[in-house]
Every structure is written in C-alpha cells, then in structure tokens.
Amino acid sequence: MNSIADAQALDAADTLAPLREQFHIPPGLIYLDGNSLGVLPRAAAARVQQVVQQEWGTGLIGSWNSAGWMELAPRIGDKIARLIGAGPGECVAADSTSVNLFKVLSAALNIARADAPARLRIVSERSNFPTDLYIAEALAQERGLQLVLADAAEDLPGLIDERCAVLMLTHVNYSTGRMHDMDALTRTAHEAGALALWDLAHSAGAVPVDLAGSGADFAVGCGYKYLNGGPGAPAFAWVAPKHAERFWQPLAGWMGHAAPFEFTPDYRPAAGIRRYLCGTPPVLSLAALECGVDTVLAAEPFGGLAALRRKSLALTRAFADGVEARCAGHGLKLVSPRDDALRGSQVCFAHPSIGYPVMQALIARGVVGDFRAPDILRFGFTPLYIRFIDVWHAVGHLQQVLEGGEWREARFNQRAAVT
Amino acid sequence: MNSIADAQALDAADTLAPLREQFHIPPGLIYLDGNSLGVLPRAAAARVQQVVQQEWGTGLIGSWNSAGWMELAPRIGDKIARLIGAGPGECVAADSTSVNLFKVLSAALNIARADAPARLRIVSERSNFPTDLYIAEALAQERGLQLVLADAAEDLPGLIDERCAVLMLTHVNYSTGRMHDMDALTRTAHEAGALALWDLAHSAGAVPVDLAGSGADFAVGCGYKYLNGGPGAPAFAWVAPKHAERFWQPLAGWMGHAAPFEFTPDYRPAAGIRRYLCGTPPVLSLAALECGVDTVLAAEPFGGLAALRRKSLALTRAFADGVEARCAGHGLKLVSPRDDALRGSQVCFAHPSIGYPVMQALIARGVVGDFRAPDILRFGFTPLYIRFIDVWHAVGHLQQVLEGGEWREARFNQRAAVT
C-alpha cells in the first residue's frame, strides 16, 4: 500500500466494508484502540434503552422471565462459542475475565491434580496480562502451589513437564500482539500430562480460534475488546465438555445452582457450563454485550472470522510496513511479529524515550491508539470497522507528529486507560 | 388504618411523599417487590443513555479518565457508605454480592485464624440466603473448615464460641423479613474472639445500619433491591478500616492493584478498600446503580434513613394488620415479626397450600409481590415510593383473590424471579 489510491482501491474491493455500518464511529476519528474498548454498535443504544425503560421500567421483576434475563448469560455464551470453535452449552457470559479465570483455573487445578497431587506448578509467562498472573498467584498461595513464569515464549516448552499442572496463557499478548500456537502448546501440555487454559481476551472476535480442534481444556475471554460489548462488559468462560461437570468451581453462587429457585441451603451444581455462573448478572451490561457479539456474528455471511482474519492481517501488515517506510529514522522499533502466523490483530512499536507523548500527540489529532508501559505504542485493528484509508492516514499522522516534533507539546496529563 | 380515608390522610401527612417523584412507576401498579428489584429511577434512563451514546460512543477509551469511569466504583462505594454507617474510603461497588462475599469471607477467615488456627467454624443460619451458604460452603471445603448452621436465630449465640472464626449472617432475612440485632450479635462474636460479617442485601437503603457503631468487621450488600440500581446491579463490599490492609483477598485482579497501569507481573494491593476490586467493572450497570443510590441519598434532607424507617414500619405494620383483619379465615399465617425491632421492610405470610397461585392472581391484578418456596408470599415495602393507599388497595386485592377463589384460575406458568 504505497499511496492513498492504493488504500482507496483496497477499501473499494473490501467485501467486509458494509460491516462498518453497524457502528457509531465519531466523524473523523481513526480509532485504533478496539483491542481496549470496541466502538459502540448502533443497535446497542436502542437495545439498552429498551432494557432500561421497558424491561426494567415497565416489566420490572417479571422481566427475569418475560424478557428472558435468566437466559442472557447462556444465550450470549452460545453466541460467543460460535466465534471460538466451541459448541452450544459450553460457554457462558458472566462476571469479569479475572473472576472467570479464578473459576476455571481453580477447576483446572482440581482436575489436573486429582490423580497427580505432585504437580504443583501453574506455568505461564511473565509478559502475560498482569491480572491473569495476580489471580494465579493468589490461587497458588492459597493452595501451596507455584506460579512459574517463562521470560520468553520460547522458554515455555521447557517448563511444561511432569511438575506442571496447568499451562495458563493468553493467546495474543496484550502488549506485543504476539500470538501463541494454541494447537502446539496445548499438545505439549497434554503430552506432559498437564491441562491447557487459554485467555482469549485479545483473540475472541479478532482471530480464528478453534478450542475444540486444539483440544484446549479451559478458556476465558473479554467482552469489551473485539466483541464490542461496551465498557467493562461481562466476560466469558468456556470449559471443555469432558471437564464441565467434574468439579465445582469455588465461586458457587446461586445462579450456578441446579435449581436456583428452590432456595436449598445445600449447593447442587447445575449441569454443564451453567455451574460456572455465580451471582446475579448485570443485565444492562449483558444486553449491550449481546449487541456487540452480534456485530461479529454479522460477518458470518461474509466469510466469518476467516475473512476477518484476512483483512486484519492485511491491515496490520500495511500499518507495520507503512510506519517502517514513512516514519523511518525516528527510533520506532516494531515489537509485533512480522510473521502473520504469530501476529494478532494489533501492531506495536517500542520507542526508547518518547512513546507516551507521541501517542498523546496522535490522540490529539484524532488517531487513537494507546501507550503501554514502559515503552509501547499500541495500535489495534478491528477488521469489522477499520478501513485501509484509516491505516494510510494513521501512518501519515504518525509521520507528521514525529517529523514536526509535535509530541513535545503533547499533553502529558492523560493517563493510559483500560487494557 | 381502617379505611381508605385513613390511608389518604397518612399519605397527605407523609413528608417523604415527594421522593416518589424520582421514579418511573407504571400507572396503576402496586409494586411490592422492591426488595427483589427496585423500580426505575427517572434519572437512570437518561444517565445510561449518556454513558452509552456520549461516554462510550463518542468518548470511547478516553472516558475511563475524562468521564471518570475509573472512579465509579469507589465513588459509589462512598455514597453507599453514607447509608450503612461507614466512612469514605471504606466501601466499593463491584461484582456481585456472591463474589464480594467470597472476597470478604476469605479475608475474614484469614484474619480470624491468623492467631487462632484452631478456629475452624463459619457460623451462619440455615435460613440465610442460599448463595451466601454456597459461597461459605465452597470456601470451607477449600480450606478444610466447617460451615455450622443454626436452625433458628435463637440458637446462634450457643454456636458462637472458641471454635468459631467468623459469624456470617444476613441482617434481614430474605424470606421472613426477620432482622437480627447487629449490635448484640457482633458483640457476642467479638466476646468469643470471632469476627462478624454482615450481608446487608435486604438492609441497605431500607433500614438504618450502623456498621461502625456496631463494630462490625465486614459487610456486603446488593445494589438492585432497596438501592434501586437496576437488574443485576453491581453489589458492594465494606471492610472495617482496621482490617482493610491486613490481607489480600484472593480475587486479586488488576483493578485492585496499587498501580494498575504499571502492568507489573507481581500483585501489589492498593491501599485500603480498593484492594477489594477485582476486574474491569461493568460501567453501564454501575452508572445505573449510582442513580439508584442517589434516590436513597435524596431522603437525607427529609430525615434520611431514620425517616424512611419510620415510614417503612408504618407501612409494614399497616399491611400486616390489614391482612390479618380483612383476610382472616383463609389460612394465611404471618411469618414476619410483629415486633418492629425485629422486622425489616417486608411482610411475609405463609400459606400451607395455595401461596403460589394466590401470588399469581395478585400479580395479574397488578399487585406485585413474589412467592418464595416452599410456602411464602412475600411483600416488600420500599418507603421511597410505596404509599399508604397502595397498602390499602393491596390488602383489598388480596382479600378479593382469596374470597373469590380467583387464585384457582391464576396462571401457574410464571416462575419466581430473582431474590
């Protein structure tokens, strides 16, 4: 993509282009932060208003049944399942990613160690998203286990051995965009007698995921990134059917009970994935999440995630190449993999000193990416709504910021926001 | 209250009457289920739409700072604190009641057992709301502890001894409306060397609570009942300042980190109550919750919770007396305490056989209470918006349903909804 005409031609040929119409995108904004907070689906505003005014305001308590609130969590879970290679009844939307990770990691440890109590290790990597490590650390402390962290992805296989109970990884790294080979690492875990747990926060809705095909054991993921579910949207939890009923998870709330309205003092877990529900779900946020998930499912007639992935790779490749060509000499270093097979839907550059103000200057120009400590400029490309012309202009703005020294005047007072 | 004229006179004299204008209440509806799902505050519809369209739709990721999303959880927590006898910085709005109970019960057990590892018991009562028992049961299993349940409130003191680590009670019983003496039971727990943890699900916003004055150690509560926060609104967690920083809670997510945006692989808990946050909060639901909490705070110029309590007691007394007077001979038995000091803001009647269809017939008439297995007709009275005329008419409808046998034709297909 060497000219604006190239970008225009690519957009004109883009069969996914109509999907952008699903969203409210502020005029003039080039939003490369859909990996942190997806944009607003047009349907969400009306849907949320319907939930507030009609279902809550008029239907009141009866809406748990008449408006189907009780079924939101499994219904949205079933929809998400279609995006991650899972079947109906295997996934629920609920709680936050952190809380869901606690549930599934706890269950994974129970299962992995049931016949092998000497397996004391949770293996992950130091660059995993911190909240995953915090949750694992807390569980490890609680149970007298060890959290063992690889310094580099290449070191992981060496740590997956007879001491490992669970391999817990985020599929696409939040900071670099590097994507793990889920099939291979899951196989390595299984060969070592361990289980594989995947965090799909930066994968679901962005890259094809085949949980069943890869033989994964557990997964969690985020609702507010590529699923466009809104700020702090509920997350999801998936459990391989063979594991789903083997153990309770410790957040055994009443929504995961086999018969919540019997109000029995003893917990009796629901069949299947429903036992991974805990308390009463935040209905307004769940309703918005469903609209977001629907925007991704809308790509199915256009080739689904395979088509989205092709466009995503073209976008990220064009951006990486464009920055290297047009912004050379300013100290930016590509930290996302050049290899398509290793790259998620984002492109990150490190800069040794001015990453933060450069990003602030870009944001002031209406090109929204984000800065990730210590030195990363992060740009996410949601193929549902990002165009090639956006890539072209984003590179141009970055070039101008760097060449004009505009970053020196950039406001320093805006703090980075949510992952 | 012996006539409709009495009811009208009481409403005319009610200084809290203007507070009803804060709510959207469907015309003709007598809604006695605010203890399950509070009605819609008028401000919430506009506020949620603002969050969706402006903050999410236009502000996008920048709204975490510019719209104050990062501060919602502690800000709402501070507002709730004013309703439960707590100070600023002691309470956060987050997650569900179940999840928050897991956090605070875990911390309470750590603290209670730090110097007394032989204390193996969590003491509660069999009639506690089931999710509380499920969470406690799960934690007890995890840690090799015992959950000991009193069959009756009167048996509790006998179970609070040197084997008890934590006394965990719901202040107002969800099923009967019976209210514990928080001061006395907390004192009993402390005298036995145990800690006291209170679930305020049916108290916050409905009855005066003085956590500091009673010396309570931990509390959780619900956002969608008397706080009018909307379906599945986030809940809250409170920790006495002396305990707040003693231990981590196990759901150590990144929002509870001292510096979430440093993205350090090691957890470093935030100061004070913020370490009881876990993952990214559901912003739409949190925003609605704040509107709900504000409707209760709006009573402060009118005498606050003391005034609400006086009205609540008058409403519940009038309803109980009215049913006993006008519906006598139909087998209803009052199960809520007659003694004002022991009664929350609800009135429950048991019926040996026809509780469920009677409630269905009432709902069909526009008098909404709920049925709680096995035999309870439950009526909640939110003094912010329930009038004495509502009480008068509700009793009249119940009388007509019972006398006319109308319950025989009531639909049996609507299932009870959320607590």
Interface residues (C-beta under 8 A of the other chain):
Chain A: H24 P26 L29 Y31 D33 S36 L37 V39 L40 A44 A45 V48 Q49 V51 V52 Q53 E55 W56 G57 T58 L60 I61 G62 S63 W64 N65 W69 M70 D95 S96 T97 S98 V99 F102 R126 S127 N128 F129 P130 T131 L133 Y134 I135 E137 A138 L139 E142 L149 S175 Y224 G230 P231 G232 A233 P234 A235 W248 P250 L251 A252 G253 W254 M255 H257 F261 E262 F263 T264 P265 D266 Y267 C278 G279 T280 P281 P282 V283 L284 S285 L286 A288 I363 V368 D370 R372 A373 Q414 R415 A416 A417 V418 T419
Chain B: H24 P26 L29 Y31 D33 S36 L37 V39 L40 A44 A45 V48 Q49 V51 V52 Q53 E55 W56 G57 T58 L60 I61 G62 S63 W64 N65 W69 M70 D95 S96 T97 S98 V99 F102 R126 S127 N128 F129 P130 T131 L133 Y134 I135 E137 A138 L139 E142 L149 S175 Y224 G230 P231 G232 A233 P234 A235 W248 P250 L251 A252 G253 W254 M255 H257 F261 E262 F263 T264 P265 D266 Y267 C278 G279 T280 P281 P282 V283 L284 S285 L286 A288 I363 V368 D370 R372 A373 Q414 R415 A416 A417 V418 T419
